[in-house]
Amino acid sequence: MSADQKPMQRALALAADAEAAGEVPVGAVVVLNGEVIASGRNRMRELGDPTGHAEMLALRAALDQVGTGRLENCDLYVTLEPCTMCTGAISHARIRRLYYAAADPKAGAVDNGVRFFAQASCHHAPEVISGLNASEAEAQLKGFFAGRR
């Protein structure tokens, strides 16, 4: 297993925790200097908060850890392509590198939809690595939504 796959495996485990709690299975992990400093899973229903996305919760926890308003030397691993809200937060937090597993053609905003980081109004765009453990994340999501239909 490569060094990049370990944090994604942790994000996938968090996604499974989200699913067990009745949430859409998405997990996120923030890494600084090779160490996980924060993580989150979808908790929108649990918190009654539309901003309770895994990425948002992981970013907030990481900001608490570093004690600044920026995460310039941090990498974010997330199991699903972030939405517009989350890409905005990723940009404002100055995440160095974004790894995401499954693409989200419907609501993703990195390589689909608004392609937030490619917009002139985006002041910071992280390096993006997509498709890491994509088949695992896609299977989690498909299984979750198949059970809902």
C-alpha positions as CSV (number, residue, x, y, z in Angstrom):
1,M,0.0,0.0,0.0
2,S,1.4,3.4,-1.0
3,A,1.8,6.2,1.5
4,D,-1.1,8.0,-0.2
5,Q,-3.4,5.1,0.1
6,K,-3.2,4.9,3.9
7,P,-5.0,8.2,4.6
8,M,-7.6,7.2,1.9
9,Q,-8.2,3.9,3.6
10,R,-8.9,5.8,6.8
11,A,-11.3,8.1,4.9
12,L,-13.1,5.0,3.5
13,A,-13.4,3.6,7.0
14,L,-15.0,6.9,8.1
15,A,-17.3,6.7,5.1
16,A,-18.4,3.3,6.3
17,D,-19.1,4.9,9.7
18,A,-21.2,7.5,8.1
19,E,-23.2,4.9,6.2
20,A,-23.8,3.0,9.5
21,A,-25.2,6.2,11.0
22,G,-27.6,6.6,8.0
23,E,-25.5,9.3,6.3
24,V,-24.2,9.4,2.8
25,P,-20.9,7.5,3.0
26,V,-18.2,10.1,2.6
27,G,-15.1,10.4,4.8
28,A,-12.3,12.9,4.8
29,V,-8.8,13.1,6.4
30,V,-6.3,16.0,6.7
31,V,-2.6,15.1,6.7
32,L,0.3,17.4,7.7
33,N,3.9,16.2,7.4
34,G,2.7,12.6,6.8
35,E,0.6,12.5,10.0
36,V,-3.2,12.6,10.1
37,I,-4.2,15.7,12.1
38,A,-8.0,15.6,11.6
39,S,-10.8,13.7,10.1
40,G,-14.5,13.8,9.5
41,R,-17.4,11.9,8.1
42,N,-20.7,13.1,6.7
43,R,-22.9,14.2,9.6
44,M,-25.5,16.4,8.0
45,R,-28.5,14.5,9.3
46,E,-27.0,13.9,12.7
47,L,-26.2,17.6,13.2
48,G,-29.2,19.0,11.3
49,D,-26.6,21.1,9.4
50,P,-26.3,21.3,5.6
51,T,-22.6,22.2,6.1
52,G,-22.0,18.9,7.9
53,H,-20.0,17.5,5.0
54,A,-17.0,15.3,5.8
55,E,-14.6,17.8,4.2
56,M,-16.0,20.8,6.2
57,L,-15.8,18.9,9.5
58,A,-12.3,17.7,8.8
59,L,-11.1,21.2,7.7
60,R,-12.6,22.7,10.9
61,A,-10.9,20.1,13.1
62,A,-7.6,20.6,11.3
63,L,-7.8,24.4,11.7
64,D,-8.3,23.9,15.4
65,Q,-5.2,21.6,15.5
66,V,-2.9,24.1,13.7
67,G,-4.3,27.1,15.3
68,T,-4.4,29.3,12.2
69,G,-6.9,30.1,9.5
70,R,-4.8,28.3,6.8
71,L,-3.8,24.7,6.0
72,E,-1.1,25.6,3.5
73,N,1.1,22.5,4.1
74,C,-1.8,20.1,4.5
75,D,-3.3,17.5,2.1
76,L,-6.9,16.5,2.1
77,Y,-8.1,13.0,1.3
78,V,-11.8,12.6,0.6
79,T,-13.8,9.6,-0.7
80,L,-16.0,11.7,-3.1
81,E,-15.3,14.6,-5.4
82,P,-16.0,17.7,-3.3
83,C,-19.1,19.9,-4.0
84,T,-19.0,23.6,-4.6
85,M,-19.3,24.5,-0.9
86,C,-16.4,22.2,0.0
87,T,-14.2,23.3,-2.9
88,G,-14.6,26.9,-1.8
89,A,-13.6,26.0,1.8
90,I,-10.6,23.9,0.5
91,S,-9.5,27.0,-1.6
92,H,-9.9,29.4,1.3
93,A,-8.1,27.1,3.7
94,R,-5.2,26.9,1.2
95,I,-5.0,23.1,1.1
96,R,-1.8,22.1,-0.6
97,R,-3.1,18.9,-2.3
98,L,-6.5,17.3,-2.7
99,Y,-6.9,13.6,-3.2
100,Y,-10.3,12.3,-4.0
101,A,-11.6,8.8,-4.8
102,A,-14.9,8.7,-6.7
103,A,-15.9,11.3,-9.2
104,D,-19.3,13.0,-8.7
105,P,-20.7,13.9,-12.1
106,K,-23.9,15.3,-10.5
107,A,-22.6,17.4,-7.6
108,G,-18.8,17.4,-7.9
109,A,-17.2,20.8,-8.4
110,V,-13.5,19.9,-9.1
111,D,-13.5,18.0,-12.4
112,N,-17.2,18.1,-12.9
113,G,-19.9,20.8,-12.6
114,V,-18.6,24.3,-12.0
115,R,-14.9,23.2,-11.9
116,F,-14.3,25.7,-9.1
117,F,-10.5,25.6,-9.1
118,A,-10.4,26.5,-12.8
119,Q,-12.4,29.7,-12.3
120,A,-10.7,33.1,-12.5
121,S,-12.4,33.9,-9.2
122,C,-10.6,31.1,-7.4
123,H,-7.7,32.6,-5.5
124,H,-6.0,29.3,-4.6
125,A,-6.2,25.9,-6.3
126,P,-4.6,22.9,-4.7
127,E,-2.9,20.2,-6.7
128,V,-5.6,17.6,-7.4
129,I,-5.1,13.8,-7.6
130,S,-8.3,12.0,-8.5
131,G,-9.3,8.3,-8.6
132,L,-7.3,7.1,-5.6
133,N,-9.2,4.0,-4.4
134,A,-12.1,5.1,-6.7
135,S,-13.7,1.6,-7.1
136,E,-13.9,1.1,-3.4
137,A,-15.6,4.5,-2.8
138,E,-17.9,4.0,-5.8
139,A,-19.0,0.6,-4.4
140,Q,-19.8,2.2,-1.0
141,L,-21.8,4.9,-2.6
142,K,-23.7,2.6,-5.0
143,G,-24.5,0.2,-2.2
144,F,-25.8,3.0,0.0
145,F,-28.1,4.5,-2.7
146,A,-29.3,1.1,-3.9
147,G,-30.5,0.5,-0.4
148,R,-32.4,3.8,-0.5
149,R,-34.3,3.2,-3.8
